[in-house]
């Protein structure tokens, strides 16, 4: 299985947490086949909102969720 990574972000209630205010309005950047591409996409998305402390983007390791024992 590929090591898939999801990049998404949105407005959080507290910049120190991942408590998204409106989960239905998350900005899904995409799913990427490796961490390097996911990190590049994450950096590009995060850079667009660098002046907004309540916007947060994350990389989720989908492969770890799909095959936790691997």
Secondary structure in CASP SS format (residue, H / E / C, confidence):
PFRMAT SS
TARGET T0000
AUTHOR 0000-0000-0000
METHOD secondary structure of the structure
MODEL  1
X C 1.00
X C 1.00
X C 1.00
X C 1.00
X E 1.00
X E 1.00
X E 1.00
X E 1.00
X E 1.00
X E 1.00
X E 1.00
X E 1.00
X C 1.00
X C 1.00
X C 1.00
X C 1.00
X C 1.00
X C 1.00
X C 1.00
X E 1.00
X C 1.00
X C 1.00
X H 1.00
X H 1.00
X H 1.00
X C 1.00
X E 1.00
X E 1.00
X E 1.00
X E 1.00
X E 1.00
X E 1.00
X C 1.00
X C 1.00
X H 1.00
X H 1.00
X H 1.00
X H 1.00
X H 1.00
X H 1.00
X H 1.00
X H 1.00
X H 1.00
X H 1.00
X H 1.00
X H 1.00
X H 1.00
X H 1.00
X C 1.00
X C 1.00
X C 1.00
X C 1.00
X C 1.00
X C 1.00
X E 1.00
X E 1.00
X E 1.00
X E 1.00
X E 1.00
X E 1.00
X E 1.00
X H 1.00
X H 1.00
X H 1.00
X H 1.00
X H 1.00
X C 1.00
X C 1.00
X C 1.00
X C 1.00
END
